[in-house]
Amino acid sequence: MAKTYLWIKNIQDLQWQAVSDCVIIKEYRERMGDFMQKLLYNGRIMDVHTHFTVETSRFAEDADKIGFTVENKGIDEHLAFMDREGISYAVLSCPTQKYMDDRDRCVAYCRQVNDLGAQIAREYPDRFGFAAALPLPWADEAVDELKRAVTELGAKAVGLCSNYNGHYLGDKAFDEIFKVMNNLGCPGILHPAAPLDYPKNPVTGRILPMYEFITDTTRSVLDLFDAGTLLRYPAVKLVIPHSGSCLPVALDRFMGIMNVTGKKTQIPMDQLYFDLACDAFPRGVPILLNITDPSHILYGTDFPAIPEPVLKEHLYSAKTCPQLEGSIEKVMWENGARLFI
């Protein structure tokens, strides 16, 4: 077994020397992938970045915006996916941008989403929790729905979009949301949204998850820092998606520019968590670890937006990431359990 372990470590080292497309390694991983995953880590996995919907159509409506088609999945399909990939528990979210020009419809839609999330969690309490959807930008109605979702329906978190009709999370109008989250001990799960305006011609404007989503996420987090919101509400924990989006490379510039303006800004890093959804490997995790440590990293899939074959590869990369060696159980389960269970 010792020799086998060393051989596996050598294969892993080769992968992280940017030769993962080597034919020999690809063939090896195709034949041995499932066995390797179980050998490397066979503990519990929590998915903190995964979605559900109340829509009845088979395909999501926003393919023209995100640049590719997303197939909606029912709960049975979601469970089957989790079983195939060894995922024990998932925190479902439905980050809504619907009806932001119609308050009553937006409130009704978010109630429908939260009622369904609660129903799923009741039926499968060992497999699912859910994050509340809020009818923002209407803050008063959002506060009421947040309280209902957490205290009556059992929401494990609140799902927040990076902006709502151009209003970012540092907006004073949203302060009461964070106050209630603080009082309830309710963590937030941040999800990107498209900015109100962006250039449509380049590829980044045609496939928004490539660039506009991660930059809008970063914009919202920086807005929170500038507003001091998290400092005012120290019990709030916020999960930033996609390996921190652009935050690891933007943070020093943000601090430098704020110093130039004469404004001293504190960054409450202990309140920030980061999920690994989408393309965190091979460069994302090493960059992320410049601003945090493995105790604040969580696993996420972005299912069903990302096809399962890609997610299988992503999960393998997470389990074999050398920077997470010795911390994989924390990343896969323990960190998320502290927040959500």
Secondary structure, DSSP 8 states (H G I E B T S, - for coil): -HHHHHHHHHHHHHIIIIITT-HHHHHHHHHHHHHHHHHH--S--EEEEEE-----SSB-TTHHHHSS--B---HHHHHHHHHHHT--EEEEE----TTTT-HHHHHHHHHHHHHHHHHHHHH-TTTEEEEE---TT-HHHHHHHHHHHHHTS--SEEEEESEETTEETT-GGGHHHHHHHHHHT--EEEE----S---SSSHHHHSGGGTHHHHHHHHHHHHHHHHTHHHH-TT--EEEHHHHTTHHHHHHHHHHHHHHHT------GGGEEEE--S--TTTHHHHHTTT--GGGEE----BTTS-HHHHHHHHHHHHT-GGGTTTHHIIIIIHHHHHH-
